[in-house]
Structures are given as C-alpha cells and as structure tokens.
Amino acid sequence: MPSISHEAPLELLRGDPRLAAVLLRGLGVPIPGTDAAMAPSDLTTSVPTELRADAVVMLSGADGTQLAVVVEIQLRYDDRKRFSWPSYLTQVREAHRCPAVLLVICLNTATATRCRVPIVTGHPGFDLVPLVIDSVTIPDPSSPTAATARPELAVLAVLTGALDLSQDSARRLVLASLANLDETRLETYTVLVRSAASGSARQALEDLMATKFSDDFVDRFRAEGRAEGEAKGEAKGDAGSILRVLAARGVEVPDKVREQVLSCTDIGQLETWTERAATATSVEEVFGT
C-alpha cells in the first residue's frame, strides 16, 4: 500500500494540476500555458508488462499546443526506473501525440542526486535526463510566479524540506497559503502538513492557527464541527424539555419511547412533540403510539 509520503505530492497534483506547470517553469522548462488537467496514468499496451506512472498531467496553451508531463514520486532510488522511465515517455508521447517530459519529485536530496543521472538508452542522441524537484530546486512558494498553485507548492515545499516548519516564518507562509482554500483541500493539506511536522513544530503551528490565523483559518476549518455540536446540543435540550413537561402533567413515558425521544436529532420533530406535550394527557397524543 502506498505510504502517505508517496501519495501526498500526488494529492497536491490532484488538488491543482497547475502545480506541474509551476514546477517545470521553475526548472526553466518552456510550457505551452497554464491550463492543466490530470490524464490517465495507466500506460499499458499490448505488451504484457504493466506500465503505470504515478501521474500524468496535460498542459495546454491557448493556441492548442500541449505538453504531457509524466510525474514520478521517488522516496528512494530504484535502479529499475532507469528502464521504465524512457518507456513512460514514449508511451505518453504516442498516446497524446505531443511532446512529453519526465518530472521526478524527490523528498530527499540524496535520492534526487541519483535520479538526475542521465539514462543512456543506447540509441545515439537518445539519452534521458530526468527533471528533478527536491528541496534545492523547488520554486519559492512566496514568489509571484508561484501564485498559480501557491497552496500546493507551499505544502510540497514542506514535504521536501525546503520549508522548515521549526521556523516561524515558514509556518506563517504555509498557513497564509492555505487560508483561503475550499474546505476539502484545506482539511487534506492540513493533514499533509501536520504529518510532515515534528512534534514541536506541530504544536507551534496549532498555536499560530489559534491566534494569528484564527479568523481566516481555524474558525472556518472548525465551523462545520461547531455547527454540528450546537445542533446536537439543541436537540438534546429539546428532548429533555419534552420529557419534563410530560412528567409535570403526570403522563408516564415508557422506556422505549423515552429512548426514542432522547436519540432524536430532528429539530422539527422535537418541536412538534413539544407543542403536543403542552396539552397532552397521554403518550399517544404526543407520539401517536
């Protein structure tokens, strides 16, 4: 099963495929435009060996030009990739009828150094030099050129170690980058950042979230949970009121009905029961049982 370290960069690409364009631009690779979309990564052909890249992103320009980006996540060096990576490129190039590049994301510099070694295919002039992103080559998330996919780039910078969360400036940059995300990406990226942080850095992040970024980050992040908790509290209070009113009127409530009332979270139903309880002389008049 893939680890969270392997899946995290892929989740960032799914969140905003334009991250691939930002990374390539940072490496000096010409790109056709900023339009980006995920493409199928299963490169299997009639050959019985399965070829599956970690991800494929299609970049498109306004003039219709395209660039296919084969993305591979490497947590450690794997010599077998020197044989499969050239196949990935030729398969993607054939499938999409456009130029293709190989982008390798490494979470440590030692692996990145080995992945940068040119792959000699044997054919004259046909050597593959992987484009590698690590803590050294990743673009600066605070740069204006990174605005296209700043949240994803900031999280990736944390994962590669380019941003050190033990530093206050790095924590502030990351939280500022995530502050305006939709709820789904906010929750996902927060988990990824926390998973990469040390215990002390994680505590410092949470302290910062609860103070400086409380209004635009934590409050929004927790709003749904608070609303749910408030609704449950309101329902519990209404249920108790119904039972107290019936008790005051001398109406005996069977245990089964009592459990039904206390477990009900439908505010509308509880309000109906409350109105009936005010004048009821029997359980049947309230609950119809």
Secondary structure, DSSP 8 states (H G I E B T S, - for coil): ---HHHHHHHHHHHH-THHHHHHHHHTT---S-SEEEEE--B---SSSS--B-SEEEEEE-TTS-EEEEEEEEESS--TTHHHHHHHHHHHHHHHHTS-EEEEEEESSHHHHHHHTS-EE-SSTT-EE--EEESTTTS--TTSGGGGGGHHHHHHHHHHHTSS-TTSHHHHHHHHHHHTTS-HHHHHHHHHHHHHHS-HHHHHHHHHHHHTTTIIIIIHHHHHHHHHHHHHHHHHHHHHHHHHHHHHHTT----HHHHHHHHH---HHHHHHHHHHHTT-SSHHHHH--
